[in-house]
């Protein structure tokens, strides 16, 4: 993937992405023509999917587990996250 495409996908400027490449934050190589290619593994490793579930009141708290499970299944099926890489963390606020 070209550095400019990587920058657009990450929502940063080309200059920022170039700086990250120079510092070694992202892995890639430069062609003799000057084009910088970013390793696609580096790109996909930086994608994170967050799932947020909430219910309207404490009376519906029993529905929260079902809703969270349904959202997790959707994310896994839609390849928003890899099944083995997904972690569920739960923070309850009362």
N, C-alpha and C positions, 0 to 999 in steps of 0.2 A: 504494500500500500504506500502510495506517495506521501511524503511528509505533509503536503498541503491538504490532502484528503484526511489524514489522521487529525490534523489541527481542526478541521471543520467538524469531524465526528466528535471530538472532545470538547468543542465549543470554546476553543482558545485561538489566539492569533497565531499566524504562521511563525512569527518571531519568537513567541513563547515556546512553541513546539520545537523550533530550531535550537533554542537555548537548552531545552530538556535533552535533546539529542546530543548536543555538544558536551553536556555534563554527564552523559551516560545514564540518565534517568529512563530513557526509552532506548531500546536496541534497534539498530538498523545498520545499513551500509550505504556508502555513496558510490554511485556509478561513475565511470570516467567522464560522462557528460555533465556531472555535477548533481544529478538527480539523487535525492535521498530517499531510500526505500526503508520503510519501517516493517519489522517482522510482524506478521499478522497475529502471532501468539501474544506478542506484547500488547497489541490492540485489544484482543478479546479478554486478556487477563484483567484489563482495567475496567471492564463493564461490570457494573453492579446493579442488581435488581433488588429493590426494597418492596416489601409487602406491608401494607398498613391496614389494620382492621380495627374497627371500633363499633360499639353498640351505643344506642341512644341513652340507655339508663342501666343501673345496676340490676334491674329486674330482668333484663335481656342478656345478662352476662353468660348464661348457659349457651346462648347462640354464638358466642364469640369463638369458641373452639371449632365449631362447624364452619363458620365463615373463614377463619384462618386456614383451615385445612383445604377448603374449596379454592381459596386464592393461591395456596401453595401448589395445588394440582394444576391450576390454570397456568401458573408461571412455568412449571416443569414441562407441561405439554406444549406450551408456546415457545419453549426454548429461551425463556428469559433468564433461566438459570440452569445449570447442570445439576441433575438429581444428586450426584455424589457431592457436589460443592455447596449445596444449599444448607444453610444453617438456620434453625429457628431459634430466635431469642424472644423472650416474652417479658415484657415489663408491665406489671399491674400497678395501676395507680388508683388509689381509693379516695 
